[in-house]
Amino acid sequence: MSNPSLLILAGDGIGPEVMDQVKRIIGWYGDKRGLNFDVSEDLVGGAAYDKHGVPLTDETMAKAQEVDAVLLGAVGGPAYDNLDFSVKPERGLLRLRKEMDLFANLRPAQCFDALADFSSLKKDIVAGLDIMIVRELTSGVYFGEPRGIHIEDNMRVGINTQRYTEAEIERGARAAFDMAMKRNKKLCSMEKANVMESGILWRDVVTEVHADYPEVELTHMYADNGAMQLVRAPKQFDVIYTDNLFGDILSDCAAMLTGSLGMLPSASLGSPMANGRPKAMYEPVHGSAPDITGQEKANPIACILSFAMALRYSFDQGEEATRLEAAIEKVLADGARTGDLMGPEGGTPLSTSQMGDVILAALDASL
Ligand code: NAD
């Protein structure tokens, strides 16, 4: 059987720096665990624009459609801020998400004990936190028609439309229930069924899908209450399923419970391919961080944790994903810190590649 295939799109700014550490980890799995991947690399974002005049070529898009998973670093930077909207680096990312039809965005919010002091919440509220937000990514108010700004009675009116079909709600719900089955079998669906018809439909469809997942405990919550509960008692949740707009806000809120942007991975999944694997792209939540680019200061953990998600969700290597996450937990517990994780007590931060070194050493020690 051929090796699973990975397309690496490191992108701009710190993207290539953090991805270099992921490449070392991928190499480790080949050398030490006999887990080999067919890795190819290509350009996205400003790097693709510089070479080809577009943020993603048709050839790269076609490759992304063929591989088992895409790993993306970050896109964007000040050099591209004034480009025409159609060729801005972010357009490359949006094209990948749209054409691969990646409808389920997985955003874990996990608090490593060693970093619990970094949260803006009290330590006991976040220590041990491990929740997963599944956000519908390809529909809802960001895409609904009609939209635009027009004149009515001599006044400008801005319009966006929240629109969901039951099929769109259902496929995301199945992804969320599947996720709950792999975790603690608890799913909380969040909408605003009290004031939005799309919310009523959302609640109905999620309840219908629940019939196929009797082992999962399903609850419903209004999204505004969900925001409150996330900061009041976040550990009450296991998996949260919500729409594109609420998910955008709630996942950022949940992310900040855990401290630094440099720690946050994500996955975006689509429908299963012929080989049964879902279409998938894995990427850190952070951007290209132009303020620290080229200085070996970037924290590579978000990108490495994104690869751990690929191991778990694309390659059925849950145990190896846990090994990698445990290695990261271990180095943090031992005090390894990049600059973004330094507390007021100070100390000497590790460089990007030094953080890679200690994680590789912890992986070796796990054998
Ligand atoms: P950013 O995430 O790049 O940076 C925000 C702050 O967090 C910066 O101070 C940065 O130094 C720090 N930071 C981010 N990641 C870090 C890491 N791994 N280690 C240490 N520190 C880290 O957000 P921004 O500054 O708003 O945007 C910069 C560029 O990135 C813009 O062009 C923006 O459009 C783009 N962007 C891209 C993505 C993406 O590729 N998915 C996401 C967000 C922003």
Residues whose N, C-alpha, C, O or C-beta is under 5 A from the ligand:
A	BS01	NAD	G73 A74 V75 G76 G77 L261 G262 P284 V285 H286 G287 S288 A289 P290 D291 I292 K297 A298 N299 D340
